[in-house]
Amino acid sequence: VLNLVDNAVKYSAGRKAVTVRLAATAGGGAEISVSDRGIGISPEDRERIFEAFYRTPEAARHDPKGVGLGLKIVKHIMDAHGGEIAVEGSPGRGTTFTLKFPGRR
């Protein structure tokens, strides 16, 4: 979650607005969403952002210091817990990442 909040702040310009939500889901699961109004992610980059060392061209221009491992690590942790990570948004309109945790088995 900290990685997603850090990215939300890092990839937002000017006045930053980040929202974190926690919700219970059916079957005893939970979802944590982190939303921003930042640079957004194009549909064609949504799958690639979870690859090691991949950064969108917009992200590299906005913050040249990153190496492209943060989202790979988040996805690895979610996979290890049997969960999922979803991404929504569009360029220039912000992004929402949702961590979906399963209920107890």
Secondary structure, DSSP 8 states (H G I E B T S, - for coil): -HHHHHHHHHT--SS--EEEEEEE-GGG-EEEEEEE-SS---GGGTTGGGSTT---HHHHHH-TT--S-HHHHHHHHHHHTT-EEEEEEETTTEEEEEEEE----
